[in-house]
Amino acid sequence: MGSCDSKSCVECEAAVVKIIEKCGRAETNLIPILHELQRSMGYISTEAMETIAAELGIPVGRVHGTATFYSLFYLKPHGKNVIRLCDSPPCHIEGSKAIRDAVTKAIGIQPGETTEDGNFTFEVVSCMGLCGVAPAMMINDDVYGNLTPEAVPSILAKYKEGN
Amino acid sequence: MALFRAHVLVDTGTAAILKGAAAVRGALVEEIRRRGLENEIKVVETGDLGLAGAGAALVVYPEGVTYANVTVADIPEIVEEHLLKGRQVKRLIYSGGETAAVVEAPKAPRSAEMRVILHNIGVIDPTSIDEYIALGGYEALGKALTSMKPGEIIEEIKKSGLKGRGGAFFPTGLKWDFAARAEGDSKYVVCNADEGEPGNFKDRLILEGDPHQIIEGMVIAAYAVGAHKGYIYIRGEYHQSVAHTERAIDVAREMGLLGTDIMGSGFEFDIEVFKGAGAYVCGEETALLESIEGRRGESQMKPPFPPTHGLHGRPTVINNVETLANVPHIIAKGADWYQTIGTPQSRGTKIFSPCGDVQYPGVYEVPFGATLRDVVYTMAGGIKNGRRLKGVLMGGPSGVMVGEDALDRKLCGEDLNPGAGALIVINEDRCIVDLMTNIAQFFYHESCGQCVPCREGTKRMLEFLNWWTAGAGSEGDIKLLEQLTATMAAASRCGLGQFAGVAFRSSLPLFEDEYKAHLKDKTCPAGICPMDKVPQEVA
């Protein structure tokens, strides 16, 4: 369940229950529970959703429906570093396409993909409120703005293994 | 309380952080300590100083000198020369443009700017409640709780003419009145900080730079309508907003400004931050409430409206961040004062975020009635790189597109509707069809999919535009897309589908020739669209 591959890991299930206790055992806390689960386990596994459904007494489909609706929730493991490049109008007109090509050139993957070594996931997303410094991207929680294609390789290098 | 002979404000807004402000701050603190000045000089982290393009910036008081584009290497010189010897480092002084000249500090607003909501931003440490209180913070709450009845507060807000700043401009006092009169065993106040409309970043600035203003506005709203629980719904991408707001709530609670007996009045109210998880549609109020209840953020049919049937089916006031930020000022200074600002139908100030092809993108506050030219040219410095203005998308992708002839129109409800305040400015080199394709892509991606006109409409809209950018469209397409977007406007369940075609329809009369070039001549005058006869598939 994130940290292990076992389908019925007792420890993982206990960890999920602990998160539910921390956030409050109520259906209305589903989104905080999913946030916390992803923070501690990296992504939201099918097994974790089943545990949440059983603990909260709601159908698995409800948990799955909510988890899949929101773009910040991951239902499968993603790269160690997540690159989110904005392509909303202010970033688009300031050249986000060239930044996208530069990222692809630097790490060899298209938007929506994860590098083979699992180090990067690359996503093209909607506005992140960084329009004042367009074109902009976030890598994990770090913000990069006024991007140029030339600046991309050195920014990404900071997140490469061994650096 | 220790007395310091000088204060150095460090801009730690997002824009400055990515210019290395955190390292500059660290170096400054270290250098001050190294020179044994830590008991004489205080370093204060502030929110965004509003000096877009100024890099890492410092303001040194009491002189009020602003240094821009400061690097770690400049710190020893600033500390040695200015803080130790009292000689200003001229080469780093910010002048509003690029070159050096002593300025009066950001207190002096630029031209038509009028800072009411942004008054404290970049001046106080957003994590310090003492600084907020020192500048008059929580006075309005004290006045409301000790000398006003709930009904009097609602009357005052009604009289002020305050309208919703999320872009819909619904009268706030009326909304509060509905919620106050509605029957319910519990009531809620929700602050909508799910700022997702591209081009808008004002709410982020307020939450990062002055979160107590929102808390104060919410407690006053809660007292007025009889609510005891509130939520601030902040989009999941705004990490710093969440951090500053949560911290501010904790401190306010410790000081008895939230909790069971606020200011000893017996009134009870508390606030929780609810972190969104990435869904544009949650900015729509009914979708936002669904999200707080733990469900998919799907909008609901209206009526009933949230003031009578909101969160958990209870009466709920939902206001935008900027709307709530106005409340303490109205209560403190009175509706009569507020009535002196703005235009008859649009009272107060509005915060704008010009971005795109302007010289100084940023956040600027002006009274309603200022012109588009005031904001785009006087404040944001006009079009960068010596290019000409082509158009402005008012409020974001769901707003109208206007051309150069709208520059002298007034930004207010009576004339040019400013939406939530984004002004996405494009220059003559941009292609209107390319921009509309990008907008269609945005709405297609963000449609929640529950109602047919929006789900299918946004998809077909994107298909049309993909054909046009590939040179595979035909002239009759324009009529079809006009009809389609008109249907979406009439039949979609919520604002997302209703407004998805507004930018396209408003751009038609302005850029008819450009659309014709793409559809009839199969050329892109700006040379941006591929025109390769291979339309992108809509996945």
Contacts between the chains, C-beta under 8 A, distances in Angstrom:
chain1	res1	chain2	res2	distance
A	27	B	293	7.8
A	27	B	294	5.3
A	28	B	292	7.2
A	28	B	293	5.3
A	28	B	294	4.7
A	28	B	312	8.0
A	29	B	294	6.5
A	30	B	294	3.4
A	30	B	295	7.7
A	31	B	274	7.5
A	31	B	275	7.6
A	31	B	277	5.9
A	31	B	291	6.6
A	31	B	292	7.9
A	31	B	294	5.7
A	32	B	274	7.7
A	32	B	275	7.3
A	34	B	277	7.1
A	35	B	236	7.6
A	35	B	275	6.0
A	35	B	277	6.7
A	62	B	295	7.7
A	65	B	295	7.8
A	65	B	296	5.5
A	66	B	294	6.5
A	66	B	295	6.0
A	66	B	296	5.6
A	69	B	279	6.4
A	69	B	296	4.1
A	69	B	297	6.3
A	69	B	448	7.6
A	70	B	236	7.8
A	70	B	276	7.7
A	70	B	277	3.5
A	70	B	278	4.9
A	70	B	279	5.2
A	70	B	297	7.4
A	71	B	277	7.5
A	71	B	278	3.6
A	71	B	279	6.7
A	72	B	236	4.7
A	72	B	237	7.5
A	72	B	276	8.0
A	72	B	277	4.5
A	72	B	278	3.6
A	73	B	277	5.8
A	73	B	278	7.5
A	87	B	438	7.0
A	87	B	441	7.7
A	88	B	198	3.5
A	88	B	199	7.5
A	88	B	397	7.5
A	88	B	438	7.5
A	88	B	442	6.0
A	89	B	198	5.3
A	89	B	199	6.5
A	89	B	356	7.3
A	89	B	393	6.7
A	89	B	396	7.7
A	89	B	397	6.0
A	89	B	424	5.3
A	89	B	435	6.3
A	89	B	438	5.7
A	89	B	439	6.3
A	89	B	442	7.6
A	90	B	198	6.3
A	90	B	199	5.3
A	90	B	355	4.5
A	90	B	356	5.0
A	90	B	361	7.9
A	90	B	424	5.6
A	92	B	435	7.3
A	92	B	438	4.6
A	93	B	356	5.6
A	93	B	357	6.7
A	93	B	424	7.8
A	93	B	426	5.7
A	93	B	430	5.5
A	93	B	435	6.7
A	94	B	356	7.0
A	94	B	357	7.7
A	125	B	278	8.0
A	126	B	196	7.0
A	126	B	198	6.7
A	126	B	280	6.0
A	126	B	442	6.0
A	126	B	445	6.6
A	126	B	446	6.4
A	127	B	196	6.3
A	127	B	197	7.3
A	127	B	198	3.7
A	127	B	199	7.2
A	127	B	200	7.8
A	128	B	237	4.8
A	129	B	195	5.9
A	129	B	200	7.0
A	129	B	201	4.1
A	129	B	204	4.7
A	129	B	235	7.7
A	129	B	237	7.0
A	129	B	238	6.6
A	130	B	14	6.8
A	130	B	201	7.0
A	131	B	198	6.9
A	131	B	199	5.3
A	131	B	200	7.6
A	131	B	201	5.6
A	131	B	353	6.7
A	131	B	355	4.0
A	131	B	356	7.7
A	131	B	361	6.7
A	131	B	422	7.4
A	131	B	424	7.8
A	132	B	15	5.7
A	132	B	52	5.5
A	132	B	201	6.1
A	132	B	353	7.1
A	132	B	355	6.0
A	132	B	361	4.4
A	132	B	362	5.5
A	132	B	363	7.4
A	133	B	14	7.7
A	133	B	15	5.2
A	133	B	18	6.8
A	133	B	52	7.9
A	133	B	361	7.6
A	134	B	355	6.4
A	134	B	356	7.3
A	134	B	361	7.3
A	138	B	237	7.3
A	141	B	239	5.2
A	143	B	14	5.4
A	143	B	17	6.8
A	143	B	18	5.1
A	144	B	18	6.0
A	145	B	14	8.0
A	145	B	15	6.6
A	145	B	18	5.3
A	146	B	18	8.0
